[in-house]
Amino acid sequence: MVVFLSRCCSEFWVMDVDELLSFLTPETRPDVKGHATDYLLGLSGNREGLLHLLTNPDLLVAVSSLTSDPSNAIAKECYLILINASADEKLHQVLVNRANVLPGLLKNLQDPQFMFTDQICTILSNLTRHRPTCNPVSKAMVQQEVSVAQLVDMFCTEGFNKMASLHYLGPLLSNLSQLPDHRGVMLDPHRSVIKRLLPFLSYEASATRRGGVIATIRNCCLDHACHDWMLGDDVDVLPFLLLPLAGPEELSEEENEGLPVDLQYLPDDKAREQDPDIRKLLLETLLLLTATKPGRQTLKKNNVYPIIRELHRWEKDASVSAACENLVQVLIGDEPEEGMENLLEVEVPEEVEEKLKQADQKEQEENKKEVEETGENRKSQQIQEGWIRS
């Protein structure tokens, strides 16, 4: 009988950590082991419980070792515990260095027969959100011979793993694209990696997948040297970015004729991207593509303005409306003066930069307040709904 499972949290942690560890071994009877992992899953679903895991890292070491338990139920609970733990940045170093989770995660990730690949994708997505652990994950990928191109191949291959959706490979690719080496692979004209992701910008079955892809493309657009290639015929990214933002509104014949072919004369039932965060990312990506003079000329030539104008009229989210306005200012404004054509290379005076940061922070606080008042808080994409249990 496992009495400690019904005790209060503080009493348990003072008295029974060693006893619990003794139950988290491969040799322990399955029913006892299952009670222990079930308790830890509940504990990992709240802030106080995560703090206890931080101060008792051997528990996560034991949990990591049990991800290979013969019992699928126990192994799954251990993966779910690691998902909850990896959602807390303070536990990242414990997971990467003390529990050494990366080699096993990356090995099983590539197995098309592995049952818990979706859980692995979520853990890796959480661990790569911040540079301090994104870099170790990147190094472990090199050691395990896992490349970004391979991840994209898995992501784009329907039925690669029949037991996993692989949607959370999208956020993982997005996080990895913050590192120049991985962006370089994605933007290599000879590999066509980024081109394979573009169709998923309109993938209706998963907002997680769509969001991961647009965030990846946005990060890649930070390298302004690639803009001509991405806007050119080889990649032709513009229609893919605009289509989710376009609605059913009727445009004039002149406006339609100026649009890319895929955007012309859209049907009356054309629906826009429903997720405001994704709409904002799409707009931010378009704005990045206007950083250079050729990019601005391409967007103006392809008549982007009417699409954004109608989006702005339809938009209810304040932060997305602001992103529309930022893009419109560039599309209809005058060209920057000579020497300032590349907006990503313009040096902003410190006092101006500080004022811009303050204004941005104020806008974010106002948007947050608006969301809280309307009860529209959305769960973070880093944790799949239903996996936190407290």
N, C-alpha and C positions, 0 to 999 in steps of 0.2 A: 504493500500500500504506500503510495507516494503522498505523504501527509503535507509536505512543504508546499505543494502546489496550491493549497487553499489559504496559505498564510498571507498576511499583508506583505506588501513589497518590501518595506523597510526591514521587517523582521527577517524575511528570507535572506536579504543581502548581507545582513550582519552574521547570520548563523550558518547558511547552507550552501555557499558557493562551491566549496570543495565537494560537498555531497552531490550537488547537481553535476559537477564535472565528472564525477565517478559514474553517472548514468549516461553520459554522452560519449560512450566508447563503442567501438564496433562489436565488442563481446557482450555488451549489455542485452538483457532480454528485450525483444522488440516492443512489448507493450509498455515497459518502463521507459525505454528510450523514446517512444512516441509521446508519452506524457511530458517528458522533459522538453522535447522540441516544440510541442504544442504550447507549453508555458512560455518558452522563449519567444515564440512567434507573437504571442500576445504582448509580451514585455517590449518587443522591438517596435510595437506600433504606437508608442507614446514617448514623449520627450524624456521623462524621468527614467524610463526603462533604457533608452539609448545611452543616457548618462551612465547608468550602471554597467552597460556593456563596455563603455569607454574605460571605466575604472577597473574592469575585470576582463581584459582582452583575451584571456585564455578560453573564455566561453566562445568567442568567435572563432578561435583556432579549432576548437572541438566541432563547432557547427560546420566549418569549412570541410573538415575531414569526413563528416557524415554526408556530404553531398553525393558521395559514391556508395552510400549504404544500399544493401540489397533490397530493402523495402522502398518502393517508389514513393509511398506516402511520407516516409521520414525524409527521404532525399528532397522531395518537393518542399516540405516545410523548411528545410535548411536553406534551400534557395530563396524562399520567400523571406526568411530572416535576413539573409544577406542583401536582398533588395531593400528592405526597410533600413538596414544599417548603412548601406551605401548611399541612401538618400541624405544622410547627415555627413556633411563635409568633415566634421571633427573625427569621424571614424575611418576616413579614407586611408590614412597612413597605417592604422592598425590592420585594415584588411589587406593592403598591398604588401606591407613589410612584415608584420607579425604573423598574420594568417596565410600570407603568400598565396592569395587566391588566383592570381593572374595566369600562371601556367596551365592549371586545370581548366579554367574558364575558356581560354583561347583554344586549347586542344579540343574540348567538347563542342565548341562553337562550330567547328568545321565538319563535324560528324553529321551527315544527312539523316542518320537514324536516331540521333540523340533526342530524348524525350523533353528535356528542359531547356532547349535552346532559346526560347522566348525569355525565360527568366535570366539566362546568361546575358542576352542582349540588353535587358533592362539594367542589370548590375553594371555592365561595362559602360552603358550610357550614363549612369549616375556617377561612376568613378572618373569619367573623362570631362565632366562639366567644367572643372577647374584645372588650370595649368599644373599645379603641384603634383596631381596624380594623372593628368592626361599624358605628361611626358613619360612617366614609368610605364603606362599602358602601351605607349608607342614603342618604347624600347623592348618591352616584352613581346610585342608583335613581331619585331625584327628577329628576336631570339627563337620564336615559335614559327617563323617563316609564314606569317600571316600578313598579307599586304592589303592596302585599301582597295586595290583593283579586285582582289579576291572577295572582299566584303561586298563590293558593288555587284560582282557577279552573282553571289548568293542572293543579294537583295532583289536583283532583277530576274532571277530564274524562278518562274512559277513552279511550285511543288518541289523546290530544292529539299525542303524537309517537310514531309507531309504531316508532321506532328507540331509544326510551328508556323506562325504567320510571318515572323521576321520583321514585323513592323518597327520594332525598336532598334533595328539596324539603322533606321533613318536618323534618329537623334544621335546615335553613336557616330555615324559618318559626319554629321554636323559638328559634333564636338572635336573630332579628329581634324576637321578642316581648319581649325584655329591654328594648327601647326603648319608652318611653311612647307615642310617636306611632303606632307600628305596633300596639301593643296597643289603642289607641283605635279604629283602623280595625276590628280584629277584634271589638271589643266594641260596635260601633255597632249598636244594635237595628234600625236601618233597612236595614242591609246583610246581616245574617244570615251573616257570614263564618264565625264560630266554629261555627255550627250545621252548616255543610257539612263540617266536619272530624270531627264526632263519630262517624259510622259507621266511620271508619278505626281507631278504638280496638280493633276486633275484626277487623282485616284480616289474615287468616292468612298471606298470601303474603309478607309482609315485616315483620320485627321493626323494621327501620330506620324504615319508614313509621309503624308503631304508636308507636314510641318518640318520634319527632319530634312526633306529634300530641299525645300525653299531656304531653310537656314544654311544648308551646305552651299547652295548656289550664292546666297548672299555673302557668306564668308569668302568664297572664291572671287567675288567681284571686288573685294578689298584690294586685290592685285590689279591695278588699273592697266597694266601692260597687256592683260588678257582681254580687255574690253572689245577691241576691234575684232578679234577672233570669235568671241562669243556672240557678238551682234552680226557677224558676217554669215555668209551662206553655209559655211561648214557646220556651225552649231545652230544659228538662227534662234537664239534664246527668247527674243522679244515676244513672239506670239504665245509661247508657253507661259510667260509671265503675265501677259495681258488677259488671256482667256478666262482665268478664274475671277478676274476683277470686272469683267464685262457682264452686263445684265440684258434684260429684254427690251430696253428702251429703243424707240425708233429714232435712228439718226438720219440726217439728210443724205441725199444721194451723193453729194460732194464729200461729206464726211466719211461715208462708207467706202467710197472709191479710194480714199487716201489711206485706209487701214490695210494691214497685212491681210492676205486672202482669207485666212482662218477666222478673222474677226469681222468679216463683212456679212451684212444681212443676217444677223443671228436670229434664231426663232423666238417666238413670243414666250416660250416656256424656259428660256435660258436662265439658269440660276447662277448666282454668284457664290463664291466661296463663303461658307457659313461661319467659319471660325475667324473672329476678328483679329486674333494674334497672327494667323496666317496671312490675312489681308494686309496687315501692317508690314509683315516681313516682305511680301511681294512689292509693296510700295517702296520700302527701304532699299530693296535690290534695284528697282528702277532708278531710284535717286542716285545710288552709287554709280550706275551706268551713265549718268549725266555728268560725272566728275570731269570727263575730258570733252574737249570741243567736238571731236568726231562722234562721241557718244550722244551728246546733246543734239547734234545734227541728225543722227539716225532716228532718235525718238521723235523729233519734230517732223522729219520726212515721212515717218510712218503714222503720223496723225494720232499720237498717243493722247493728246489733250482731251478729245471728246469722251474717251473711255473714262478718264479720271474725273472729268466734269460730272458725268452722270453718276459715277460711284459716289462722289462727294454729296450730291443731292440726295442719294438713297441712304447714305451711311448714318448710323445712329451712335456708333462708338466714338467718343471724343478723341481718343488717341489716334484712331485710324483717320478721322477727319483731319486732324493736325498733320498727319503724314501725307494726306492728299494735298493739302495746302502747300506743304514744303516742296512737293514735286511740281505742282502747278507754277509756283514762283519761278522755278528754273525753266520750265517749258515756255512760259510766255514772257519771261524777263529778258532784259538786254544781256548780250554776251559780256563776260568779265573783261576788264581792260587787259592790254598786252602784258604778258608775264604772269598772269593769274588764271590762264585758261584751264589748268589742271587743278580742280578744287581740292583734290586730296593732297596736293603738295603745297597749298597756300599756308604760310606761317601766320597763325593767329596770335596777336599780342596777348600776353598773360592776363591782363586785366579784362580783355574782351572774352577770353576763354573762360575765366572765372564767372563772369556775368552770364554767359551762355549755360554753364553748368548749373548755376543757381536757378535760372529760368527753367531748365529741363527738369531739375529736381522738383521745383514748384508744380510744374505740369504733371509730373508723375504722381505727386501727392494728391493733387486735385482729382486725377483719374482714379486713383485708388479709393479716395473718399466716395466718388460717384459710384464705383462698383459696389462698395460696401453698403451704401445707402439703398441701392436697387437690388441687393441680394444676389448679385451675379458672379460671386466668387467662383472661379474654376480651379479644379485640382491641377497641380503642377504636372507637366507631361513626364517628369522624371520618374513618377511612381504610378504604376498601372492601377486603376481603380479596383478596389476590392482586395488588394494584397496587404493592406495595413489592417491589423486587427489589434484592438486595445481592450 
